[in-house]
């Protein structure tokens, strides 16, 4: 039996958006009743905010010459921390906190074992993978832009010398 076709309506759009922004409760420790609210589905807007957060953090670290992101492993750890931050209620608590507090929170989550619990037990691997793909795509676009800029600058330099 064929499905009946229906036209997309504003109500359909709202229903899908509401579903995407629905929080769920995740128990970190049921015995203690300790839980956190999280978003099981990652919206495009939240992914974009995460990428902007990463870019501003990276810029801040470079400007202040901080001892963060010494290697790819640290950067990967921080990106996964940003997933935890942006897709849980920790985002509200970390809102006006310093970058140093963000790093301290990440290290504390690792130390107490909740970092892995959130990433392995709370979030779906597919949602995490989608965020990482989006970051990779944005990074590739940035690299291509820098290459184009470099090519343009090299073409302009000989013309500048003629004048």
Order of alpha helices (4+ residues) and beta strands (2+ residues): alpha-beta-beta-alpha-alpha-alpha-alpha-alpha-alpha
